């Protein structure tokens, strides 16, 4: 999977599951929309990311790391409440973000190796 594709998949998962968490809650909190916001940013950044814009790529990597870290608090809360559906939802968002991060890092390493081989 190419990095921009991983970004788009991650964006879709964050948007869909984030909206599900917000709209499906009996007491919705605005913080449940944070993954949705990140997903929208990732989706909007996909075209320049696809064109291999390095600045956008690095921003996406940084924001992906930030959302991975930020999602651990809701995961802990869901586990503490015994809410398996919420825990699964947040776990899936964390997993897709981690997979995307691995793909980004692998692409950075491959690009560096290609650049060094061409020198």
N, C-alpha and C positions, 0 to 999 in steps of 0.2 A: 504494500500500500504506500502510495506517495504521501509526503507530509501534508500537502494541501487537502488530500482526501481524508486523512486522519483528522485534520482540523475540522473539516465539514461534518464528519460523523460525530465528533465530540461536541460540536456546536449544536447539532440536532438533538443529541441525547440530553445535553444540559437544558436546552429550551423545553423539550417535551416533558422530561421528568421533573424539571423545576416547576413548570406550569401545573403539572399533575399534583405535585406536592402542595402548591399554593391553593389551587382550586378545589382540591379534594380534602382540604383541612376544615375541621369544624371551627377552628379559631385561626384563620390565616394570618400569618405575620409577613410583613413586607420583606423581612430578611430571606424568606423562602424564594424571593424573586432574584436574589443575587446570582444564582447559577444561570437564570434566564438572561440576565444582563450580560454575563460573560459569554454565553452562547451567542447572543446577538452580535457582540463585538467580534467574536471568532468568525461568525458567518460573514460579516461585513468585511473582514480582513482577508477572506479567502482569495479573492481575485488578485490582490497584489502579492499574496503569499504564493499563489500558483505561478506568478511571474518571477519568482525567486528574489523578491525584494528582501534584502538582508535585514534592514531595520525592522520591517514588519515581522519577519520570521523571529527575530530576537524578542520582540515585544510579545508575540504569541507564546513563545516558550516561557517567558517570565510570568505572563498572566495564567498560563496553564499550571505552572508550579504554585502560584498563589491560590488558585481555585482548589488544587489538590489539598493544600494545607488547610484552607478555609472550610472544606467539606468535612473535615474530621470532627469538628464540634457538633454539627447536626447528626453525624453518625453516632457519636457518643450519646447524644441526647435521645435519639431513637432507640438505641440499645438499652439505655437506662429506663425508658418508658415501656420497654418490651414491645415496641411497635415494629413488628417484623417487616411490614410492607414499606414503611419509611426507611428502615435500615437497608433493605434491599435496594430501594430507589437510590439512596445516597451512595451505597456501595457500588452500584452500577455507574453512577456519575464519576466516582473516584477511579474506578477501573478503566473506563474509557479515557479519562484524562491521563492516567498513568501510561496506558498503551500509546496514546498520542505523543506523550513526552518521550517515550522510548523511540518512537519512529522519528521524531524531530532530532533527537541526539544522534541517532544512527545516520541520518541524512547529513548532519553537520560533520560527522567523522568521515563519511564517504566523500563529501565535497572537499575536505581538507586533504585527504589522501590523493584524490584526483588532481588537486591543485599542485601538490608537492611532486607528483609523478610527472606533471607537465612542465615543471621547472628545469 
